[in-house]
Amino acid sequence: ELTIYNYSKDLGKFEYHIRKIKNITDTGQLTAKDIEEYFYHLKTTQKETTTNRRLSVVKSLFEYLLDHKLILENYAKGLRHAKIVRKKPRYLTVEQYKSLLEATAGLQQGQMYKTIIIMLANTGLRISELLNLTLDDVRGSDVIYVTGKGKKERPVEISGALKEDIGSFLSFREKLSAKVPYLFISSWNRKLSVDRVQDTFRILAVKAGLISAKTKANWVTPHVLRHSFASWLNDEGIDIKTIQELLGHSSITTTQIYTHIDRKKRVEAVRKVSEKISS
């Protein structure tokens, strides 16, 4: 569902570029230079992963147009994807997490967003998985089942403390629209959208002093709470296989990016070895 939504948005971005920026109204007017310029625009304004996804969407579009003889040549075919440099994921410290929670005070729908933050930080759910939860999914549950990537279902454990937080929110939520089955809904009694949550996280991050109001990119996203959950598990000495299962990763290689060790621990580890072999 989220993938289709993102692809639709990507096509919309491309359409906006060729219509508004390039003033092209017909696909037959497109040239190889137009596509190269769009790709350059992506590389200079977007992350590598976003650039590659949008390029893939454009390539698929041109294959479709070529198959249906709406264009004579696929100008996007020869473009190579941007090289991705794998970076260590960013995550919140416990203090930053608490600051984010405190920032929900006084916010419209603040109780809902506080619950969203708490649930993401305590479960490692993807934001799409969280927003797909229904009232029936969470009522009195010690475990909830979510459908993640590849339509794979996995159990998500609910701690006693989290169960209490969810229960408190349910008391509030059940006074709202009963017609909408989803746990989290907008002010218009509709399923809460990913975009709305992303926008609100930026507001909260600024309020919490985690980013500047002038900063264009916001690193304090719902997905950073997933990273934080994994990082905190690793800090507590939880084995990588368990972390993999909790996150719903199909490959343990993906999980290994969270097995960082902070500098203090490295220094302490080296000191202990030095003492051991020097004595």
C-alpha positions as CSV (number, residue, x, y, z in Angstrom):
1,E,0.0,0.0,0.0
2,L,2.8,2.4,1.0
3,T,4.9,1.4,-2.0
4,I,2.0,2.2,-4.4
5,Y,1.4,5.5,-2.7
6,N,5.1,6.4,-3.0
7,Y,5.2,5.4,-6.7
8,S,2.2,7.5,-7.4
9,K,3.8,10.5,-5.7
10,D,7.0,9.9,-7.7
11,L,5.1,10.0,-11.0
12,G,3.4,13.2,-9.8
13,K,6.8,14.7,-9.1
14,F,8.0,13.8,-12.6
15,E,4.8,15.1,-14.2
16,Y,5.2,18.4,-12.3
17,H,8.8,18.7,-13.5
18,I,8.1,18.2,-17.1
19,R,4.9,20.3,-17.2
20,K,5.8,23.2,-14.9
21,I,9.6,23.4,-15.1
22,K,10.1,22.2,-18.7
23,N,6.7,23.4,-20.1
24,I,6.2,20.1,-21.8
25,T,2.6,19.0,-22.3
26,D,3.0,15.8,-24.4
27,T,5.3,12.8,-23.9
28,G,6.2,13.0,-27.6
29,Q,8.0,16.2,-26.9
30,L,10.4,14.7,-24.4
31,T,14.0,14.3,-25.3
32,A,17.0,12.5,-23.9
33,K,18.3,15.8,-22.5
34,D,15.0,16.4,-20.6
35,I,15.4,13.0,-18.8
36,E,19.1,13.6,-18.1
37,E,18.3,17.0,-16.6
38,Y,15.6,15.5,-14.4
39,F,18.0,12.8,-13.2
40,Y,20.6,15.5,-12.5
41,H,18.0,17.5,-10.6
42,L,17.2,14.4,-8.5
43,K,20.9,13.7,-7.7
44,T,21.5,17.3,-6.6
45,T,18.3,17.6,-4.4
46,Q,17.4,14.2,-3.2
47,K,18.9,11.3,-1.2
48,E,20.4,8.4,-3.3
49,T,17.6,6.0,-2.3
50,T,14.9,8.6,-3.4
51,T,16.7,9.3,-6.6
52,N,17.0,5.7,-7.5
53,R,13.3,5.0,-6.7
54,R,12.1,7.9,-8.8
55,L,14.4,6.9,-11.6
56,S,13.0,3.4,-11.6
57,V,9.5,4.7,-11.7
58,V,10.4,6.9,-14.7
59,K,12.1,4.0,-16.5
60,S,9.0,1.8,-15.9
61,L,6.8,4.6,-17.3
62,F,8.9,4.9,-20.4
63,E,8.9,1.1,-21.0
64,Y,5.1,1.3,-20.8
65,L,4.9,4.2,-23.2
66,L,7.3,2.4,-25.6
67,D,5.3,-0.8,-25.5
68,H,2.2,1.1,-26.3
69,K,4.0,3.0,-29.1
70,L,3.4,6.4,-27.5
71,I,7.1,7.2,-27.8
72,L,9.7,6.1,-30.2
73,E,12.6,5.6,-27.8
74,N,13.1,4.9,-24.1
75,Y,15.4,7.8,-23.2
76,A,15.6,6.7,-19.6
77,K,17.0,3.2,-20.3
78,G,20.7,4.2,-20.3
79,L,20.6,6.1,-17.1
80,R,22.5,4.4,-14.2
81,H,21.2,4.5,-10.6
82,A,23.0,6.7,-8.1
83,K,25.6,4.9,-6.0
84,I,24.4,4.4,-2.5
85,V,26.9,4.9,0.3
86,R,25.5,2.9,3.2
87,K,25.5,5.1,6.3
88,K,25.0,4.1,9.9
89,P,21.4,4.8,10.9
90,R,20.8,7.8,13.1
91,Y,18.9,7.2,16.4
92,L,17.7,9.1,19.4
93,T,19.3,9.0,22.8
94,V,16.9,8.3,25.7
95,E,17.1,12.0,26.6
96,Q,16.2,13.1,23.1
97,Y,13.4,10.6,23.0
98,K,12.0,12.1,26.3
99,S,12.3,15.6,24.8
100,L,10.3,14.5,21.8
101,L,7.6,13.1,24.1
102,E,7.5,16.3,26.1
103,A,7.1,18.3,22.9
104,T,3.6,16.8,22.4
105,A,2.2,18.8,25.3
106,G,-0.2,21.4,24.1
107,L,-0.1,20.1,20.6
108,Q,-3.4,19.5,18.8
109,Q,-4.0,15.8,19.0
110,G,-1.0,15.7,21.3
111,Q,-2.2,12.6,23.2
112,M,-2.4,10.7,19.9
113,Y,1.1,11.8,18.8
114,K,2.5,10.9,22.2
115,T,1.1,7.4,21.8
116,I,2.5,7.1,18.3
117,I,6.0,8.0,19.5
118,I,5.7,5.6,22.5
119,M,4.5,2.8,20.3
120,L,7.2,3.3,17.6
121,A,9.9,3.5,20.2
122,N,8.7,0.4,22.1
123,T,8.0,-1.9,19.1
124,G,10.2,-0.8,16.2
125,L,7.2,-0.8,13.9
126,R,7.4,0.8,10.5
127,I,5.1,3.9,10.4
128,S,3.0,2.2,7.7
129,E,2.6,-0.8,9.9
130,L,1.6,1.3,12.9
131,L,-1.0,3.4,10.9
132,N,-2.6,0.2,9.6
133,L,-3.4,-1.0,13.1
134,T,-7.1,-1.1,14.0
135,L,-8.8,-0.8,17.3
136,D,-9.5,-4.5,17.3
137,D,-5.8,-5.2,16.8
138,V,-4.7,-3.7,20.0
139,R,-7.6,-4.1,22.5
140,G,-6.2,-5.9,25.6
141,S,-3.5,-7.5,23.6
142,D,-0.1,-8.7,24.8
143,V,0.9,-9.3,21.2
144,I,-0.2,-7.8,18.0
145,Y,0.2,-9.1,14.5
146,V,1.4,-6.8,11.7
147,T,1.9,-7.4,8.0
148,G,5.2,-6.0,6.9
149,K,7.3,-6.0,3.7
150,G,6.6,-8.8,1.4
151,K,3.2,-9.3,3.0
152,K,4.9,-11.3,5.8
153,E,3.0,-11.4,9.1
154,R,5.0,-11.2,12.3
155,P,4.1,-11.0,16.0
156,V,4.9,-7.8,17.9
157,E,5.3,-8.1,21.6
158,I,3.6,-5.5,23.9
159,S,5.2,-4.8,27.2
160,G,3.2,-4.3,30.3
161,A,4.0,-0.5,30.4
162,L,3.2,-0.1,26.7
163,K,-0.1,-2.0,27.2
164,E,-1.0,0.6,29.9
165,D,-0.2,3.5,27.5
166,I,-2.3,2.0,24.8
167,G,-5.1,1.4,27.2
168,S,-5.0,5.1,28.3
169,F,-5.2,6.2,24.6
170,L,-8.0,3.8,23.9
171,S,-10.1,5.4,26.6
172,F,-9.7,8.7,24.6
173,R,-9.9,7.2,21.1
174,E,-13.1,5.3,21.7
175,K,-14.9,8.6,22.3
176,L,-14.1,9.6,18.7
177,S,-15.5,8.1,15.5
178,A,-16.5,4.5,15.8
179,K,-17.1,4.3,12.1
180,V,-13.3,4.4,11.3
181,P,-11.7,1.2,12.4
182,Y,-8.1,2.5,12.6
183,L,-6.4,3.2,15.9
184,F,-5.0,6.5,14.7
185,I,-7.3,9.0,12.8
186,S,-7.0,12.5,11.7
187,S,-9.1,15.5,12.8
188,W,-11.4,14.7,9.9
189,N,-12.1,11.2,11.2
190,R,-10.0,9.5,8.5
191,K,-7.1,7.1,8.6
192,L,-4.0,9.1,9.6
193,S,-1.6,9.6,6.7
194,V,2.2,9.1,6.7
195,D,2.7,12.6,5.3
196,R,0.7,14.1,8.2
197,V,2.8,12.2,10.8
198,Q,6.0,13.2,9.0
199,D,5.0,16.9,9.1
200,T,4.0,16.7,12.7
201,F,7.3,15.0,13.6
202,R,9.2,18.0,12.2
203,I,7.1,20.4,14.3
204,L,7.9,18.3,17.4
205,A,11.6,18.0,16.6
206,V,11.8,21.8,16.3
207,K,9.8,22.3,19.6
208,A,12.1,19.7,21.3
209,G,15.2,21.6,20.1
210,L,16.4,18.6,18.1
211,I,16.6,20.5,14.8
212,S,16.5,24.2,13.8
213,A,13.3,25.7,12.4
214,K,15.5,26.7,9.4
215,T,16.6,23.2,8.7
216,K,15.1,21.9,5.5
217,A,15.7,18.2,6.1
218,N,14.4,16.6,9.3
219,W,16.3,13.6,10.6
220,V,13.8,13.0,13.5
221,T,11.4,10.9,11.5
222,P,9.2,8.0,12.6
223,H,11.8,5.6,11.1
224,V,14.4,7.0,13.4
225,L,12.4,5.7,16.3
226,R,12.6,2.2,14.6
227,H,16.4,2.7,14.4
228,S,16.4,3.8,18.1
229,F,14.5,0.7,19.2
230,A,17.1,-1.5,17.5
231,S,20.0,0.5,18.9
232,W,18.6,0.3,22.4
233,L,18.1,-3.4,22.1
234,N,21.7,-3.7,21.0
235,D,22.9,-1.6,23.9
236,E,21.1,-4.0,26.3
237,G,23.0,-6.9,24.8
238,I,20.1,-8.5,23.0
239,D,21.4,-10.9,20.4
240,I,21.2,-9.9,16.7
241,K,18.9,-12.8,15.7
242,T,16.2,-11.6,18.2
243,I,16.6,-8.0,17.0
244,Q,16.1,-9.3,13.4
245,E,12.9,-11.0,14.4
246,L,11.6,-8.0,16.3
247,L,12.2,-5.7,13.3
248,G,10.9,-8.2,10.7
249,H,14.1,-8.1,8.6
250,S,14.2,-11.0,6.1
251,S,18.0,-10.8,6.1
252,I,20.3,-10.6,9.1
253,T,22.7,-8.4,7.0
254,T,20.1,-5.6,7.2
255,T,20.1,-5.9,11.0
256,Q,23.8,-5.8,11.4
257,I,23.9,-2.0,10.8
258,Y,22.5,-1.6,14.3
259,T,25.3,-3.5,16.0
260,H,27.4,-0.5,16.6
261,I,29.4,0.0,19.8
262,D,29.9,3.5,21.1
263,R,33.4,4.9,21.7
264,K,33.3,4.7,25.5
265,K,32.6,0.9,25.2
266,R,35.4,0.5,22.6
267,V,37.9,2.4,24.8
268,E,36.9,0.3,27.9
269,A,37.1,-2.9,25.9
270,V,40.6,-2.1,24.7
271,R,41.7,-1.0,28.2
272,K,40.6,-4.3,29.7
273,V,42.5,-6.3,27.1
274,S,45.6,-4.2,27.6
275,E,45.4,-4.7,31.3
276,K,44.9,-8.5,30.8
277,I,47.9,-9.0,28.6
278,S,50.2,-6.6,30.4
279,S,49.8,-8.1,33.8
